[in-house]
Structure formats: C-alpha cells, structure tokens
Amino acid sequence: MYTVKIRVPMLFHFANDFLNYAQVGGMTAQTWRGDANDWLNLLVQVVVPIAITIWMLTGQR
C-alpha cells in the first residue's frame, strides 16, 4: 500500500521464504536452542518486518 507497487512486498516475501528454507536445509521443524543463529533468525524474520511495517504505517506519504 505504501509504495503502490506489488513488486516490493513480493520481493521481501520471496527473500524471507527463501532464506528460511535455505537456513534450515529444507522443510524441517525448528527448535529453539538460544544460540546466535536462532537470535539472528528471530531478528531477520520477526523484528525487521515489524519495524518495516510500523515505518510504512506511520511514515509520511
């Protein structure tokens, strides 16, 4: 909605899915071990999209 283009959200969605699939080596269940890789995964897949969403919802148009 913010960019009025569908390509940007599609690219973010693809990158998120691709990185998640590549990181775990395919479709396997993930368990939280609390190591640096888990925290990086949390940052990339949760914190960054939430920050972008908040920025897009509150930014000037």
N, C-alpha and C positions, 0 to 999 in steps of 0.2 A: 504494500500500500504506500509506503513512504517513497520508494523510488519509482513507482508507477510502471515498473518493468518486472516481468516474471523471471527473467534470467538470473538476477542476483540471488533471490531466495532459492532458486533451483540449484545454483552452484554451491551455496552453503549447505544445502540438504545433501547433495551428492558427496561433497567433501566430508561431511560428518559421517555419513553411512560408510563411505569408502575407508576412512581412517579407522573407524571402529572395527570394520570387518578385517582390515589388514593387521590391526594390532593384536587381535585375539586369535588370528590364524584361522578364521572361518567362523562358522556358526557354532560356538561352544558357549556354555554357561560361564559367566564370570563370577568369581568370588572375591570379596574384599580382603586383601592381605594387609593393607595400610602402608605399602611401600611407595616409593617415589612415583612409580609408573601408575599406580592407582590414583594418586593425587593429581598427576598430570592429566590423566584421563578425565577425572572429575572437572578439572579446570576447563579443558577443551570442550567437553560435551555438555556441561551444565552452566558454569559461571559465565563463559564468554557469550553463548547465545542469550542468556538472560540479560546481560549487560547491553548487548546489541538491541534486544527487544525494548528495553527501557529507554535507551537512547533514541530509537526510532519512534517510540510512542510520545516522548516528551520533547523531541528536537523541534527546531523551527522549520517550518515548511516554506 
